[in-house]
Amino acid sequence: MLALLQRVKKASVTVENKTVAEIENGLMVLLGVVEGDTKKDAEYIANKLIGLRVFPFNDQEFHLSVKDIQGEILLVSQFTLAGDCKKGRRPSFSLAMNPKDAVLLYEYTASLLEKDVVTKTGVFGAHMDVSLINDGPVTLLIDSKKGGSQSGDKDI
């Protein structure tokens, strides 16, 4: 599972000219679900997002977490994070999990985040317009496979 997070002053998602979610001061997270991901990957990503210290305090730029500042998370599904651009000029998305299974892990991740942080979501599978003001800018990529998460059976 891949999570591209951005520290934001505000962010929103619009679908068909209607704002479906918006946050102030927090994290905008694009979430890519990759074939082979399990609930353990979602748990790793959620725990990392909640506890990662990317907000400033006094003279330390990276001292507080989104939970510490009582910030919000905007979680947006982003299958193109699983895109492979190594060959040719058109990305391959063969590594992305099929939508039927990916939506379950996306929703599970959102439910985990909601336990600790106000979490809003985009619309899975929809064409979305995403708007944000990146604070810093601070942008980080979290890969559950590189973070020690153990993938096992497909336990969606």
C-alpha positions in Angstrom: 0.0 0.0 0.0 1.3 3.4 -0.9 0.4 6.7 0.8 1.5 10.0 -0.5 0.9 12.5 2.2 1.1 16.3 2.1 1.0 18.6 5.1 -1.8 21.1 4.2 -3.3 24.3 5.4 -6.5 23.2 3.7 -7.6 20.7 1.1 -10.8 19.7 -0.7 -12.3 17.2 -3.1 -14.9 18.0 -5.7 -16.9 15.5 -7.8 -19.2 16.8 -10.6 -18.8 20.4 -9.4 -19.9 19.5 -5.8 -17.5 19.6 -2.9 -17.7 16.2 -1.2 -15.0 16.7 1.5 -12.8 19.5 2.8 -10.4 19.9 5.7 -8.3 22.6 7.4 -4.8 22.1 8.8 -3.9 18.5 8.5 -2.9 15.8 6.0 -4.0 15.3 2.5 -3.3 11.6 1.7 -3.4 9.9 -1.7 -3.8 6.2 -1.1 -2.8 3.5 -3.6 -3.8 0.0 -3.0 -1.5 -2.5 -4.6 -2.1 -6.2 -5.5 -1.2 -8.3 -2.5 -2.0 -5.7 0.1 -3.9 -6.9 3.2 -5.4 -5.4 6.3 -1.9 -5.5 7.9 -0.8 -3.0 5.2 -3.8 -0.7 6.0 -3.0 -0.9 9.7 0.6 0.0 9.1 -0.3 3.0 6.9 -3.0 4.2 9.3 -0.7 4.0 12.3 2.1 5.8 10.5 -0.2 8.6 9.3 -1.6 9.2 12.8 1.7 9.2 14.5 4.1 10.7 12.0 5.6 13.9 13.3 5.4 16.4 10.4 4.0 19.5 12.1 6.1 22.2 13.7 6.3 23.2 17.3 8.4 26.1 18.5 11.7 25.8 16.7 11.3 22.2 15.6 9.9 21.7 12.1 9.0 18.1 12.5 7.8 17.7 16.1 4.0 17.0 16.3 1.7 14.5 14.6 -1.7 15.2 13.0 -3.2 13.7 16.2 -1.1 16.0 18.4 -2.4 19.2 16.6 -6.0 17.9 16.4 -5.7 18.1 12.7 -7.8 16.4 10.0 -7.0 13.9 7.3 -8.4 13.9 3.8 -8.0 10.4 2.3 -8.3 10.1 -1.4 -8.1 6.8 -3.4 -5.3 7.0 -6.0 -4.8 3.8 -8.1 -2.3 5.7 -10.3 0.3 5.6 -7.4 0.7 1.9 -8.4 1.6 3.0 -12.0 4.8 1.6 -13.5 6.5 3.9 -15.9 9.6 1.8 -16.6 8.7 0.7 -20.1 7.3 2.7 -23.0 5.5 6.0 -22.8 2.3 4.8 -21.2 2.1 3.8 -17.6 1.1 0.3 -16.7 -1.4 -0.2 -13.8 -1.1 -3.9 -13.5 0.2 -3.6 -10.0 -2.9 -1.9 -8.8 -5.4 -4.0 -6.9 -8.8 -4.6 -8.6 -11.3 -2.0 -7.6 -13.7 -4.5 -5.9 -11.1 -5.5 -3.4 -9.2 -2.2 -3.2 -12.3 -0.3 -2.1 -12.6 -2.6 0.9 -9.0 -1.8 2.0 -9.5 1.9 1.3 -12.6 1.9 3.5 -10.8 -0.1 6.2 -8.0 2.4 6.2 -10.4 5.2 6.6 -12.2 3.5 9.5 -8.8 3.0 11.3 -7.9 6.7 10.9 -11.3 7.8 12.1 -10.7 6.2 15.5 -8.0 8.8 16.3 -8.3 11.7 13.8 -11.2 13.5 12.0 -11.1 11.8 8.6 -12.9 12.8 5.4 -12.8 10.9 2.2 -13.1 11.4 -1.5 -15.3 9.2 -3.7 -13.6 5.9 -4.5 -13.4 5.4 -8.3 -14.8 8.8 -9.2 -13.1 11.4 -11.3 -12.2 14.0 -8.6 -10.8 17.5 -8.6 -8.4 17.8 -5.7 -7.4 21.1 -4.4 -4.9 21.9 -1.6 -2.6 24.4 -0.1 0.6 22.5 0.7 2.2 23.7 3.9 6.0 23.8 3.7 5.8 22.2 1.2 6.0 18.9 3.0 5.3 15.8 0.9 6.2 12.2 1.9 5.7 8.7 0.5 4.9 5.8 2.8 5.2 2.3 1.4 3.8 -0.4 3.6 6.1 -3.0 2.0 9.2 -1.0 2.9 8.0 -0.3 6.4 8.1 -3.8 7.9 4.5 -4.7 7.3 4.1 -8.4 6.7 1.7 -9.3 3.9 0.1 -12.6 4.3 -3.1 -14.0 2.9 -5.6 -11.8 1.2 -7.7 -10.9 4.3 -9.8 -8.1 3.0 
